[in-house]
Amino acid sequence: MFRANTGLQRQRALGTPRRVEGLTVTPESQALVFRWPRGAWVWNRPAAIRVERDDGTTERLPIVDVTRISQWVLGGLAALFAVVSLGLTVRNLKERS
């Protein structure tokens, strides 16, 4: 767990293990918590699934959050288009004067 003086915490939590066809499956999540004197802001996301087999081997399968990746890509494209359009606007204003 990471703690900063600003009330920022990064936490990992394990869910309830479930037994499925000879496997023990445990969900894992991450949380980013920002606390202030009168409240808090919490952002949770799924991180991985831990799979333990009967022979004792354990495997961690990360969860890829496609929605979060697509939001970052769309945000980057929006920023790129904003910068290009601002550049074209400035260039057109210089040409007119």
CORRA-V100003 format. One record per residue. N is the residue number from 1. SS is DSSP state (alpha for helix, beta for strand, coil for the rest). OMEGA is omega in degrees with one decimal (none if undefined). D_LAST is the distance of its C-alpha to the last C-alpha in Angstrom with 2 decimals. Layout:
N|SS|OMEGA|D_LAST, N|SS|OMEGA|D_LAST
//
This chain:
1|coil|-178.8|57.68, 2|beta|176.6|54.75, 3|beta|176.3|54.51, 4|coil|-179.5|51.92, 5|coil|-177.7|52.15, 6|coil|-177.0|49.47, 7|coil|-179.2|51.84, 8|beta|178.7|50.43, 9|beta|171.7|53.03, 10|beta|-174.5|53.04, 11|beta|170.3|56.23, 12|beta|-180.0|58.02, 13|beta|175.4|60.68, 14|beta|178.4|63.31, 15|coil|-179.7|64.41, 16|coil|177.6|67.91, 17|coil|178.1|69.46, 18|beta|178.5|70.71, 19|beta|-177.6|73.43, 20|beta|174.5|72.66, 21|coil|176.9|74.99, 22|coil|179.2|76.04, 23|beta|170.8|72.62, 24|beta|-175.2|71.46, 25|beta|-179.2|67.81, 26|beta|176.4|65.89, 27|beta|179.0|62.30, 28|beta|179.7|60.05, 29|beta|175.3|56.99, 30|beta|177.1|54.41, 31|beta|172.6|53.19, 32|beta|-174.3|50.49, 33|beta|175.0|51.58, 34|beta|-177.1|49.65, 35|beta|171.7|51.91, 36|beta|-171.6|51.22, 37|coil|-175.8|53.78, 38|coil|179.5|53.73, 39|beta|-179.7|52.97, 40|beta|173.8|51.76, 41|beta|-176.8|49.36, 42|beta|175.7|50.95, 43|beta|179.5|49.44, 44|beta|173.4|52.10, 45|beta|175.4|51.91, 46|beta|-177.0|54.59, 47|beta|-174.6|54.96, 48|beta|171.4|57.96, 49|beta|175.2|61.41, 50|beta|-178.4|64.35, 51|beta|177.0|67.14, 52|beta|-179.1|70.57, 53|beta|-179.4|73.17, 54|coil|-180.0|76.93, 55|coil|175.8|77.31, 56|coil|179.3|75.32, 57|coil|179.4|72.06, 58|beta|180.0|68.88, 59|beta|177.4|65.51, 60|beta|-179.1|62.15, 61|beta|-178.7|59.90, 62|beta|176.9|56.30, 63|coil|178.6|54.52, 64|coil|-178.6|51.06, 65|coil|-176.0|48.87, 66|alpha|179.7|46.81, 67|alpha|-179.9|45.11, 68|alpha|178.6|43.83, 69|alpha|-179.3|42.59, 70|alpha|176.7|40.74, 71|alpha|177.5|39.14, 72|alpha|179.3|37.85, 73|alpha|179.6|36.54, 74|alpha|176.2|34.78, 75|alpha|177.4|33.31, 76|alpha|177.9|32.04, 77|alpha|178.0|30.50, 78|alpha|178.0|28.81, 79|alpha|178.9|27.37, 80|alpha|179.2|26.23, 81|alpha|178.4|24.51, 82|alpha|-179.8|22.81, 83|alpha|180.0|21.48, 84|alpha|-178.8|20.35, 85|alpha|175.5|18.63, 86|alpha|177.8|16.86, 87|alpha|178.7|15.78, 88|alpha|178.6|14.55, 89|alpha|179.3|12.65, 90|alpha|179.5|10.93, 91|alpha|178.6|10.27, 92|alpha|177.9|8.89, 93|alpha|177.9|6.48, 94|alpha|179.6|5.40, 95|alpha|-178.1|5.63, 96|alpha|-176.9|3.77, 97|coil|none|0.00
//
